[in-house]
Amino acid sequence: MSDYRMIKIQQQPEWKDRAAIWFHEKWNIPLEAYLESMDECLKSENAVPQWYIAVHKNEMIGGLGVIENDFHNRKDLTPNICAVYVEESYRCRGIAGRMLEYVCNDMKEKNIDTLYLVTDHTSFYERYGWEFLCMVQGDGEEELSRMYMHRAI
């Protein structure tokens, strides 16, 4: 599927409120946390945080962010891609892979060539050039999660 576009919230702030609500509904993280992070993205010249959405026509079909730490104990592994999500009806079309590639390229342009990602998936991210790095302890979680790393070429 190629008839969608990637939007950087930093460049199109009119999507901020709608995107924050969408991420909140997908991940059940407080809406205020997304709004605060997106406000920081809009006000700051720093590379992190950043937020991105995939839009088909006028519908949000996917999204992800880049934040310092995605709620885990390895504060040294930063920045983290977070909140990766593609609507179920749009899955298995390569959208997640293209979103990841888009964000990695955008971060490379901002002189960030190594990114990290926490997930419970065991084979999904390898398809897109991510390497398993180690297990990390999520904030308030008993089970360990997988930490992946991606280095720009």
Sequence and secondary structure as in RCSB ss.txt:
>XXXX:A:sequence
MSDYRMIKIQQQPEWKDRAAIWFHEKWNIPLEAYLESMDECLKSENAVPQWYIAVHKNEMIGGLGVIENDFHNRK
DLTPNICAVYVEESYRCRGIAGRMLEYVCNDMKEKNIDTLYLVTDHTSFYERYGWEFLCMVQGDGEEELSRMYMH
RAI
>XXXX:A:secstr
    EEEETTT GGGHHHHHHHHHHHH   HHHHHHHHHHHHH  SS SEEEEEEETTEEEEEEEEES  SBS T
TS  EEEEEEE GGG SSSHHHHHHHHHHHHHHHTT  EEEEEES SSTGGGGT EEEEEEEBTT SSEEEEEEE
E  
